[in-house]
């Protein structure tokens, strides 16, 4: 196992993490922005107002994107298992 392989494996892991977390973070960001605009226009300054819509948006997004996210994670894990002999030096 070379340093280059470790760097490649780390890069692939970070890429998989970014792909899996992007839809959830994007939904949370979009809902947070919409709630902030709503609060600014109505002058409601309740801090807890944004939590429930964000939680609902993240849950709905997780249900919608779950098959795709699972496919990404399974393919990364399969790649790790297929390269296991290379990882342990065999």
MOVENTA-V119322 format. One record per run of one state. SS is the DSSP state (helix for helix, strand for strand, loop for the rest). FROM is the first residue (numbers start at 1). LEN is the number of residues. Records with the same first field share a line. If there is no record, write none. Layout:
# MOVENTA-V119322
SS = FROM-LEN / FROM-LEN
This chain:
# MOVENTA-V119322
loop = 1-2 / 43-6 / 83-1 / 88-3
helix = 3-40 / 49-34 / 84-4
